[in-house]
């Protein structure tokens, strides 16, 4: 799926991606595929959506 990083707190390691359909999913920096644990707000990304703790989260986040 494709979306845009709309929030990211590097200190906590959590952020949000707004998908092209308007859905907002949370992610942890460990899910950034290149291992950098850093991503810029506004970055266009592709990711997989997985269910964790009864909610959808982004996984395998990579540049679009």
C-alpha positions as CSV (number, residue, x, y, z in Angstrom):
1,X,0.0,0.0,0.0
2,X,1.1,3.6,-0.6
3,X,0.9,6.6,1.7
4,X,2.6,9.7,3.2
5,X,4.4,10.0,6.6
6,X,2.3,12.5,8.4
7,X,3.9,12.3,11.9
8,X,7.1,10.9,13.4
9,X,8.7,11.4,16.8
10,X,12.3,10.1,16.6
11,X,12.7,10.2,20.4
12,X,9.8,7.8,20.9
13,X,10.2,6.0,17.6
14,X,6.5,6.2,16.6
15,X,4.8,7.8,13.7
16,X,1.7,7.8,11.5
17,X,1.3,7.2,7.8
18,X,-1.8,8.5,5.9
19,X,-2.6,6.0,3.2
20,X,-3.9,7.0,-0.2
21,X,-7.5,6.0,0.9
22,X,-7.3,8.4,3.9
23,X,-6.7,5.6,6.5
24,X,-4.2,6.5,9.1
25,X,-1.9,3.7,10.4
26,X,0.7,3.8,13.1
27,X,4.3,2.5,12.8
28,X,7.4,1.9,14.9
29,X,10.8,3.0,13.5
30,X,11.9,-0.7,13.6
31,X,9.6,-1.3,10.6
32,X,11.6,1.1,8.3
33,X,13.1,-1.4,5.8
34,X,16.5,0.2,5.4
35,X,17.2,-0.1,9.1
36,X,17.8,3.7,9.5
37,X,15.1,4.2,12.2
38,X,14.7,7.7,10.8
39,X,12.2,9.0,8.3
40,X,11.1,12.5,7.2
41,X,7.6,13.8,7.6
42,X,6.1,14.2,4.1
43,X,8.0,11.1,2.7
44,X,6.0,9.1,0.2
45,X,6.3,5.4,1.2
46,X,5.0,2.0,0.4
47,X,4.3,-0.5,3.2
48,X,2.5,-3.6,4.2
49,X,-0.4,-3.5,6.7
50,X,-0.4,-6.0,9.5
51,X,-2.7,-6.5,12.5
52,X,-0.9,-5.9,15.9
53,X,-2.7,-5.6,19.2
54,X,-6.1,-5.6,17.4
55,X,-5.2,-2.6,15.2
56,X,-3.7,-2.1,11.8
57,X,0.0,-1.0,11.7
58,X,2.5,-0.4,8.9
59,X,5.3,-2.9,8.3
60,X,8.2,-3.1,5.9
61,X,8.2,0.6,5.2
62,X,10.2,1.6,2.1
63,X,10.4,4.6,-0.2
64,X,7.7,4.8,-2.9
